[in-house]
Amino acid sequence: MAPAAIELPLPVHLDGTTLEGGGQVGQLLRLALSVSSLIYTPIHVSDIRGKRGPKSTPGKAGGLKSAHLAGAEWLARATEATTTGMTIKSRDLVFRPASIGNPLPSTIDFKQDHVKSKNGSTETHNGVWKNIYIDGRLVKRSSHISMSSPGSIFLILQAILPYVLFSSPKAGDFSTPNEPIPIRLTIDGGTNVFHSLSYEYASQVLFPMLFLKVGIGPIDMTLHSRGWSTGRADVGSVVFDISPIKPGHSISAFSFTDRGHVSKIHISILADNFVARTYIRELVAEQLLKRYSNIEILFPVDEDSKHCKRLYLLLVAETSNGYRLGRDWLYDEKISGDNLHKILHRLVSKVVRDLDDELAHGGCVDEFMQDQLVVFQALAGGRTEVDGGTDRRASLHTQTARWVIETLLGPRFVDGQCDGIGLQAGELSRKNAADLVEAEDIVAKLSDLSVISTNS
């Protein structure tokens, strides 16, 4: 007698044209994959980036790009997911993580491939991870994601970071269960790419805010080489050293309120010659001092971009209460030597004006940081609050992120506040884990009955 068919949970359907609609960078897709991997809930994303392309033929340029695929494939391997539609330009993706993911072994299995180094350490490979042991004790995990084109490194990181932070082994899976295992993640791709976070923004705004205000990390970055989408396309490489959340712990409730006054402005400049960078420095300082009289101006980055068509400027306002708000522009208009001063003036004026607009609303985050915090608000234990400013509507990216969270996790956002689920590192979502284990138990029991019936 054949065992009865068991219907696994149907994937949660998400229309890829909702709100941000996968327009430029696929915010909906990345966050959906991230949450699905964390709570082991299957998803079906249809019409991926369906609003991309000219108005006359929307969706013509949609579908999965290499950067989306790189993050999705990594998460699929990490969670042992079964997938449908995992190809470039695919408009439809089904992602079904396995119920137990890819746990770390409690001991080294010497029947598997392993390498002994000169210092006595042993390396084993487990899914996406290379596990490094010393004297039988797991001391580090590492992973490498490589792209052959300068797709954004930080869009890939955005998709996988929550999983990396929360996928700590459960107690007993390694010799020191109360301490997280350090992670080294290497990603090859673009560091300065249109319509995505830059290396400078991540190092000066995103990671400092996650560490100082949310309690995540620290996350240290090492820039091995830059990857550009402008000028000559170059593939770069960044190494991330990440301190994940302790097993059994969750993100504590956090609050972004009471911004304080602007005390410093950090100016980062990338241009291909010293004369251009000097002109930008002087012009930015002049415009800022007209607006903010008692501030300290710092220049953390003043670097040769190595191509005349690579112009980038980031301004970061640091406040007396430790908040950082940034605005930048990777120049994406025509550049010619005949009107270089006019171009540089336009670059500076636009970024200064954008920073003015960010600071005018009085909130504690810029529009980019606001949408980056959504997933961590939902995963934290207790009520979180992020002051996005007065008389300011949440950006389309933030609205999209909140919609994905409400659809897959449940917590709702009201005026920047959210009651998080308190997900603990190393555990599945309690409800989904129970459902999946129950389904697997039923399958196992029916299979046993089938064997008994066949033998008798």
C-alpha positions in Angstrom: 0.0 0.0 0.0 1.5 3.3 -1.1 1.7 6.1 1.5 -0.9 8.8 1.2 0.3 12.0 -0.5 1.2 14.8 2.0 0.5 18.3 0.9 3.2 20.6 2.0 2.3 24.2 2.7 1.6 26.2 -0.4 4.0 29.0 -1.2 3.0 32.5 -0.1 2.4 34.5 -3.3 3.9 37.9 -3.7 3.1 40.0 -6.7 6.5 41.4 -7.9 4.9 44.6 -9.2 3.6 45.7 -5.8 4.6 49.2 -4.7 8.3 49.6 -5.6 7.5 46.9 -8.2 11.0 45.6 -8.6 11.7 48.8 -10.5 15.4 49.4 -10.2 16.9 47.1 -7.6 14.4 44.4 -6.7 13.8 45.4 -3.1 10.7 43.2 -2.9 12.5 40.1 -4.1 15.5 40.4 -1.9 13.6 40.9 1.3 11.1 38.1 0.5 14.0 35.7 -0.1 15.6 36.9 3.2 12.6 36.4 5.3 11.7 33.1 3.6 15.1 31.8 4.5 14.8 32.9 8.1 11.4 31.3 8.9 11.5 28.5 6.3 8.3 29.6 4.6 8.0 28.8 0.9 7.3 31.8 -1.4 6.3 32.4 -5.0 7.3 35.8 -6.4 5.6 36.5 -9.7 6.2 39.2 -12.3 9.7 39.9 -10.9 10.8 43.5 -11.4 7.7 43.8 -13.5 7.7 47.6 -13.9 11.2 47.8 -15.4 11.5 49.1 -18.9 10.0 52.0 -20.9 6.5 53.2 -20.1 5.3 51.9 -23.5 6.4 48.4 -22.6 6.6 48.0 -18.8 8.3 44.9 -17.7 10.4 44.5 -20.8 13.6 44.8 -18.9 12.4 42.9 -15.8 13.2 39.5 -14.4 16.2 38.3 -12.4 19.6 39.9 -12.9 22.9 38.5 -12.0 23.0 40.2 -8.6 19.5 38.9 -7.7 20.5 35.5 -8.8 23.8 35.4 -6.8 22.0 36.2 -3.6 19.1 33.8 -4.3 21.4 30.9 -5.2 23.4 31.5 -2.0 20.3 31.4 0.2 19.0 28.3 -1.7 22.2 26.4 -1.0 22.3 27.7 2.6 18.7 26.5 3.3 18.8 23.5 1.0 15.9 25.0 -0.8 14.1 23.6 -3.8 13.5 26.3 -6.5 11.8 26.9 -9.8 12.7 29.7 -12.1 16.3 30.3 -10.8 17.7 31.7 -14.0 18.7 35.0 -15.5 15.7 37.1 -16.7 13.2 34.7 -15.0 10.0 36.6 -14.1 8.7 33.9 -11.8 10.5 32.3 -8.8 9.4 29.6 -6.4 11.7 29.2 -3.3 11.0 26.5 -0.8 13.6 26.2 2.0 14.1 22.7 3.6 12.7 22.4 7.1 16.1 22.0 8.8 18.2 24.2 6.7 21.9 23.3 6.6 23.0 22.8 10.2 26.6 22.8 11.3 28.1 19.4 12.3 28.8 19.0 16.0 32.0 17.2 15.2 34.3 16.9 12.3 33.3 14.1 9.9 36.7 12.9 8.6 34.9 10.8 6.0 34.1 14.1 4.2 36.6 16.1 2.3 38.8 18.0 4.6 42.1 19.9 4.5 44.7 20.2 7.3 46.8 23.3 7.3 50.2 23.9 8.6 48.9 25.5 11.8 47.0 22.4 12.7 43.6 23.7 11.7 41.1 21.6 9.8 38.7 22.9 7.1 35.4 21.2 6.1 32.8 22.3 3.6 29.2 22.3 4.5 26.8 23.9 2.0 27.8 27.5 1.5 30.2 27.4 4.4 33.8 26.5 4.8 34.1 25.6 8.5 37.5 26.1 10.2 38.4 24.0 13.3 41.3 24.1 15.6 41.8 21.1 18.0 38.3 19.9 17.0 36.7 23.3 17.9 34.9 25.3 15.3 36.5 28.8 15.3 35.3 30.5 12.1 33.0 30.1 9.1 33.7 31.6 5.7 31.8 31.9 2.4 32.5 33.4 -1.0 30.1 34.8 -3.5 31.5 35.7 -6.9 30.0 37.6 -9.8 31.7 38.1 -13.2 30.0 41.6 -13.6 29.9 44.6 -11.3 26.4 43.9 -9.8 26.1 45.5 -6.5 27.8 43.8 -3.6 25.6 45.5 -1.1 22.3 44.4 -2.7 23.5 40.8 -2.4 24.5 41.5 1.2 21.1 43.1 1.9 19.4 39.8 0.8 21.6 37.5 2.9 22.6 39.5 6.0 19.6 38.7 8.2 20.1 35.0 7.5 23.9 35.2 8.2 23.2 37.1 11.5 20.5 34.7 12.7 21.7 31.3 11.5 24.0 30.7 14.4 24.3 27.0 15.3 21.9 25.8 18.1 23.4 25.0 21.5 25.3 21.8 21.3 26.3 22.2 17.7 29.7 23.4 18.6 31.9 23.4 21.7 31.1 26.9 23.0 27.3 27.3 22.5 27.1 30.6 24.3 29.4 32.4 21.9 28.7 33.1 18.2 31.1 31.8 15.6 32.8 34.7 13.6 31.9 34.8 10.0 34.1 36.0 7.0 32.1 36.7 3.9 33.8 37.7 0.6 31.7 39.1 -2.2 33.0 40.0 -5.7 31.0 42.5 -7.7 30.4 46.3 -7.7 31.2 48.7 -4.8 30.0 51.8 -6.6 27.0 51.0 -8.7 24.0 53.0 -9.9 20.8 52.8 -7.8 22.4 50.9 -4.9 24.3 51.5 -1.7 28.0 52.3 -2.1 30.9 51.0 -0.1 31.3 54.5 1.4 27.6 54.7 2.5 27.8 51.2 4.1 31.0 52.0 6.0 30.0 55.5 7.2 26.2 55.1 7.7 24.7 51.6 7.5 27.1 49.6 9.6 27.8 52.3 12.2 24.0 52.7 12.8 23.4 48.9 13.0 26.1 48.6 15.6 25.6 51.7 17.7 21.8 52.0 17.6 20.6 48.4 16.9 23.3 46.4 18.6 24.1 44.3 15.4 27.7 43.4 14.8 30.3 44.9 14.6 30.6 44.3 10.8 34.0 45.2 9.6 34.8 45.7 5.9 38.0 45.4 4.0 38.0 46.8 0.5 40.3 44.7 -1.7 39.4 46.4 -4.9 36.6 48.7 -6.3 34.0 47.5 -8.7 32.4 50.2 -10.9 29.3 50.3 -13.2 30.6 53.6 -14.8 33.5 54.1 -17.1 35.2 50.8 -17.7 33.2 48.1 -16.0 35.4 46.6 -13.2 34.6 43.8 -10.7 35.7 44.6 -7.2 35.9 42.6 -4.0 35.0 43.3 -0.4 35.6 41.1 2.7 33.1 41.3 5.6 34.0 40.1 9.0 30.7 39.7 10.8 29.9 39.0 14.5 26.5 37.2 14.3 23.9 37.2 17.0 24.6 34.9 19.9 22.7 31.6 19.7 19.4 31.8 21.6 19.5 35.6 21.7 17.5 38.1 19.7 17.8 41.8 18.8 16.7 43.9 21.7 14.0 46.5 21.1 15.6 49.8 19.8 14.5 53.3 19.3 15.7 56.0 16.8 14.4 59.2 18.4 15.8 62.6 19.4 18.2 63.2 16.6 20.1 66.1 18.2 21.9 68.8 16.3 24.3 68.3 13.4 27.9 68.5 14.7 30.0 67.0 11.9 29.7 66.5 8.1 31.9 63.8 6.5 32.7 64.4 2.8 33.8 61.5 0.6 35.0 62.2 -2.9 36.0 59.9 -5.8 37.2 61.5 -9.0 39.9 60.8 -11.5 42.3 63.7 -10.9 43.6 65.9 -8.1 42.3 69.2 -9.7 38.7 67.9 -9.8 38.8 66.6 -6.3 40.3 69.8 -5.0 37.6 71.8 -6.7 34.9 69.6 -5.2 36.4 69.9 -1.7 36.5 73.7 -1.8 33.0 74.0 -3.3 31.4 71.6 -0.9 33.0 73.2 2.1 31.9 76.6 0.9 28.3 75.6 0.4 28.1 73.7 3.7 29.6 76.5 5.8 27.0 78.9 4.4 24.3 76.6 5.8 25.9 75.2 9.0 28.2 77.6 10.7 29.3 75.6 13.7 30.2 72.2 12.3 33.3 70.2 11.9 34.1 69.2 8.3 36.0 65.9 7.7 37.2 64.2 4.6 37.4 60.5 5.2 37.8 59.6 1.5 39.6 61.6 -1.2 40.5 59.0 -3.8 41.4 58.7 -7.5 38.6 56.9 -9.3 40.9 56.0 -12.2 38.5 56.9 -14.9 37.2 60.3 -16.1 33.6 59.1 -16.1 33.7 58.0 -12.5 32.4 60.8 -10.2 31.1 60.1 -6.8 30.2 62.3 -3.8 28.8 61.3 -0.4 27.9 63.7 2.4 27.2 62.3 5.9 25.8 64.4 8.6 26.7 63.2 12.1 24.6 64.5 15.0 25.2 65.2 18.7 23.2 62.1 19.6 25.2 59.7 17.3 22.9 59.5 14.3 24.2 59.6 10.7 22.2 60.6 7.7 23.7 60.5 4.2 23.1 61.6 0.7 25.2 60.7 -2.3 25.3 60.7 -6.1 27.3 58.5 -8.5 27.1 60.8 -11.4 25.1 59.3 -14.2 24.9 62.1 -16.8 27.1 62.8 -19.8 30.7 63.9 -18.9 33.0 65.9 -21.2 36.1 67.8 -20.5 34.7 71.0 -22.0 32.2 71.5 -19.2 33.9 69.8 -16.3 33.5 72.7 -13.9 29.8 72.9 -14.7 29.5 69.1 -14.1 31.3 69.3 -10.7 29.2 72.2 -9.6 26.0 70.3 -10.5 27.3 67.3 -8.6 28.1 69.3 -5.5 24.9 71.4 -5.6 22.6 68.4 -5.9 24.1 66.4 -3.1 24.2 69.4 -0.7 20.6 70.2 -1.6 19.6 66.5 -1.1 21.3 66.5 2.3 19.4 69.8 3.2 16.2 68.0 2.4 17.1 65.0 4.5 17.9 67.2 7.5 14.9 69.5 7.2 12.4 66.8 8.2 14.0 66.4 11.7 14.1 62.6 11.6 16.9 60.2 12.7 17.4 58.4 9.5 17.7 59.2 5.8 15.4 57.5 3.3 17.9 54.7 2.5 18.5 53.8 6.1 14.8 53.8 6.9 14.1 50.9 4.5 17.3 49.0 5.7 15.9 48.9 9.3 12.5 47.5 8.4 13.5 43.8 8.6 15.4 44.3 11.9 12.4 46.1 13.4 10.3 43.1 12.6 12.8 40.6 14.0 13.5 42.4 17.2 12.0 41.5 20.6 9.5 44.1 21.6 8.4 47.5 20.2 10.9 49.4 18.0 10.5 53.0 16.8 12.2 54.8 14.0 11.6 58.5 13.6 11.5 59.2 9.9 10.7 62.9 10.3 7.6 65.1 10.3 5.5 65.7 7.2 7.4 63.0 5.3 5.9 60.0 3.6 7.9 56.8 3.8 9.7 56.1 0.6 8.4 53.5 -1.9 11.2 51.2 -0.9 10.3 51.5 2.8 6.6 50.9 2.0 7.5 47.8 -0.1 9.7 46.4 2.7 6.9 46.9 5.3 4.4 45.2 2.9 6.7 42.1 2.5 7.2 41.9 6.3 3.5 42.2 7.0 2.7 39.5 4.4 5.3 37.0 5.5 5.9 37.7 9.2 2.8 39.5 10.5 4.0 42.6 12.4 2.5 45.8 11.2 4.0 49.3 11.1 2.3 52.3 12.4 4.0 55.7 12.4 7.4 54.0 12.3 6.6 51.7 15.2 6.6 47.9 15.1 6.1 45.1 17.6 8.8 42.6 16.5 8.5 38.8 16.8 11.7 38.3 18.9 13.3 35.8 16.6 16.2 34.0 18.3 19.4 33.2 16.6 19.6 29.5 15.7 15.9 28.8 15.8 13.2 28.6 13.2 10.1 30.6 13.5 8.3 28.6 16.2 5.0 28.2 14.3 6.6 27.3 11.0 9.1 24.9 12.6 6.3 23.1 14.4 4.2 22.8 11.2 7.1 21.5 9.2 8.2 19.0 11.8 4.6 17.8 12.2 4.4 17.3 8.4 7.7 15.4 8.3 6.6 13.2 11.2 3.4 12.3 9.3 5.4 11.5 6.2 7.8 9.3 8.2 5.0 7.4 9.9 3.2 6.8 6.7 6.4 5.5 5.1 6.9 3.1 8.0 3.4 1.9 7.6 4.0 1.3 3.9 7.1 -0.8 4.6 5.2 -2.9 7.2 2.3 -3.4 4.7 4.7 -4.4 2.0 6.6 -6.8 4.1 3.4 -8.4 5.4 
